[in-house]
Amino acid sequence: MHTKYVVVTTQVPISGGYYADTKWVQQCDDRCVNLLVGKDFNKEPYSTNLYLNPLYSNEVAEPLPCWFNNILTGSSPTYHTLCKAMSDLNNWNAITKAECYRHYNNHCHCLATELHQIQAELILIEDSLHASQHQLKVVHIPSLILNLEGQAFPQAQCGCRFTKQGPCRGNNNNGSGASF
């Protein structure tokens, strides 16, 4: 049976600004590793995130192949197949980056869905607002209360006043003399 061993060349900060070589590494499920300097397992391990080693070159990075991107962003069974294949490479950093990308991608999709829902609600409310304004115009309510035209009425809760343009949306004076 052939086993690949990964050499970890990480140092752990100890006291006084000194570092010591890592002797034991434990991979965690949350994209972190626990590192121990010696064989004393009663000591608190040093936990840190995993990062890929950067490859510096003058070459322009190629975009991810479509097939890889489709698997990376695909359904759970497909993604787990990718994770299994990557775990066979015995490269924790690469697996961590794939998991990190998947997490950010899922979060991005959730936020985009929420944004679309809020935008749809806003359109519905704006349509209702315009319809309500039209109904006020049709029944000629402004012409029935002409004695109120041009007068200001402070609202007790927010310090607003009614004008020809309608009520304000809050106190427009922040004390600086300039309006928002």
Wavefront OBJ file of the C-alpha trace (Angstrom):
o trace
v 0.000 0.000 0.000
v 1.466 3.336 -1.088
v 0.867 6.276 1.245
v 1.715 9.868 0.504
v 3.030 11.902 3.395
v 2.548 15.652 3.490
v 5.379 17.633 4.983
v 4.110 20.596 6.957
v 6.614 23.405 7.155
v 4.672 25.664 9.449
v 6.018 27.310 12.546
v 3.990 28.175 15.610
v 4.575 31.382 17.580
v 5.737 30.674 21.104
v 6.773 33.302 23.634
v 9.031 36.310 23.236
v 8.578 36.618 19.466
v 10.127 33.188 18.817
v 8.723 30.424 16.639
v 8.987 26.641 16.851
v 8.531 23.987 14.178
v 5.218 22.171 14.122
v 5.369 18.503 15.113
v 1.682 17.530 14.939
v -1.089 18.758 12.622
v -4.795 18.065 12.955
v -7.128 19.000 10.118
v -10.471 20.458 11.303
v -13.791 20.584 9.453
v -13.944 24.394 9.444
v -11.018 25.012 7.037
v -8.583 25.301 9.942
v -5.765 23.218 11.354
v -4.656 22.701 14.929
v -0.883 22.714 15.346
v 1.218 21.351 18.224
v 4.884 22.035 18.805
v 5.631 18.922 20.869
v 4.047 15.676 21.995
v 2.228 17.267 24.948
v -1.395 16.780 23.872
v -2.657 18.447 27.062
v -1.504 21.846 25.802
v -3.884 24.086 23.898
v -3.204 23.710 20.157
v -2.452 26.679 17.936
v -5.331 27.040 15.434
v -4.980 28.790 12.101
v -6.614 28.938 8.677
v -5.241 27.091 5.683
v -3.972 29.017 2.675
v -2.636 27.944 -0.674
v 0.977 28.731 -1.321
v 1.042 31.417 -3.995
v 2.702 30.585 -7.285
v 4.513 33.677 -8.487
v 5.259 33.825 -12.176
v 5.016 36.194 -15.103
v 2.472 33.974 -16.802
v -1.150 35.053 -16.980
v -3.381 32.680 -15.035
v -5.700 30.631 -17.179
v -9.399 30.790 -16.308
v -10.894 27.766 -14.615
v -12.026 25.171 -17.140
v -15.790 25.112 -17.606
v -16.069 21.493 -16.505
v -14.259 22.270 -13.228
v -16.364 25.374 -12.550
v -19.558 23.393 -13.268
v -18.541 20.710 -10.768
v -17.424 23.300 -8.204
v -20.773 25.126 -8.346
v -22.917 22.085 -9.146
v -25.228 19.950 -7.059
v -24.103 18.461 -3.765
v -23.372 14.933 -5.084
v -21.270 16.346 -7.931
v -19.428 18.683 -5.567
v -18.766 15.852 -3.101
v -17.278 13.823 -5.962
v -14.909 16.731 -6.585
v -14.018 16.887 -2.877
v -13.301 13.147 -2.846
v -11.037 13.469 -5.892
v -9.243 16.419 -4.319
v -8.822 14.589 -0.998
v -7.079 11.789 -2.916
v -4.481 14.422 -3.896
v -3.712 14.797 -0.176
v -3.542 18.588 -0.494
v -5.479 20.170 2.368
v -4.875 23.669 1.068
v -6.550 22.950 -2.271
v -9.550 21.292 -0.602
v -9.877 24.268 1.736
v -9.857 26.735 -1.156
v -12.556 24.739 -2.954
v -14.689 24.690 0.193
v -14.122 28.404 0.718
v -15.116 29.163 -2.884
v -18.239 26.977 -2.523
v -19.201 28.791 0.707
v -18.780 32.256 -0.862
v -20.623 31.189 -4.001
v -23.587 29.838 -1.996
v -23.666 32.974 0.151
v -23.586 35.160 -2.965
v -26.542 33.265 -4.455
v -28.531 33.600 -1.206
v -27.912 37.355 -1.089
v -28.833 37.728 -4.772
v -32.102 35.868 -4.141
v -32.898 38.140 -1.178
v -32.076 41.204 -3.272
v -34.412 40.073 -6.056
v -37.207 39.505 -3.516
v -36.707 42.957 -2.003
v -36.626 44.558 -5.471
v -39.892 42.796 -6.370
v -41.499 43.994 -3.115
v -40.283 47.536 -3.809
v -41.846 47.489 -7.286
v -45.161 46.280 -5.830
v -45.145 48.974 -3.138
v -44.248 51.692 -5.671
v -47.101 50.522 -7.925
v -49.492 50.617 -4.956
v -48.213 54.071 -4.013
v -48.793 55.400 -7.531
v -52.260 53.837 -7.659
v -53.127 55.388 -4.307
v -51.848 58.786 -5.445
v -53.936 58.489 -8.611
v -57.036 57.688 -6.557
v -56.451 60.836 -4.479
v -56.209 62.894 -7.683
v -59.336 61.333 -9.225
v -61.533 62.232 -6.251
v -60.084 65.788 -6.227
v -59.163 65.721 -2.530
v -56.544 68.501 -2.889
v -59.191 70.866 -4.299
v -61.443 70.155 -1.291
v -58.857 71.368 1.240
v -57.305 74.386 -0.502
v -57.174 76.224 2.827
v -54.227 73.980 3.810
v -52.112 74.798 0.747
v -48.674 76.183 1.587
v -48.981 75.658 5.354
v -46.585 73.567 7.381
v -47.783 71.078 9.991
v -45.105 69.458 12.156
v -45.588 65.774 12.792
v -45.098 64.929 16.448
v -43.096 61.759 15.849
v -40.459 62.793 13.333
v -40.491 66.576 13.136
v -41.642 66.553 9.498
v -43.931 68.933 7.718
v -46.319 68.601 4.810
v -45.567 70.626 1.700
v -46.886 70.654 -1.850
v -44.440 67.819 -2.588
v -45.849 65.665 0.225
v -44.564 64.749 3.688
v -40.834 64.522 4.290
v -39.263 61.204 5.306
v -37.602 62.331 8.513
v -35.853 65.287 9.977
v -33.754 66.745 7.178
v -31.756 68.893 9.557
v -28.737 67.280 11.177
v -27.884 70.440 13.111
v -25.180 71.538 10.668
v -27.466 73.902 8.769
v -27.089 71.824 5.596
v -29.888 69.609 4.424
v -29.291 65.982 3.423
l 1 2 3 4 5 6 7 8 9 10 11 12 13 14 15 16 17 18 19 20 21 22 23 24 25 26 27 28 29 30 31 32 33 34 35 36 37 38 39 40 41 42 43 44 45 46 47 48 49 50 51 52 53 54 55 56 57 58 59 60 61 62 63 64 65 66 67 68 69 70 71 72 73 74 75 76 77 78 79 80 81 82 83 84 85 86 87 88 89 90 91 92 93 94 95 96 97 98 99 100 101 102 103 104 105 106 107 108 109 110 111 112 113 114 115 116 117 118 119 120 121 122 123 124 125 126 127 128 129 130 131 132 133 134 135 136 137 138 139 140 141 142 143 144 145 146 147 148 149 150 151 152 153 154 155 156 157 158 159 160 161 162 163 164 165 166 167 168 169 170 171 172 173 174 175 176 177 178 179 180
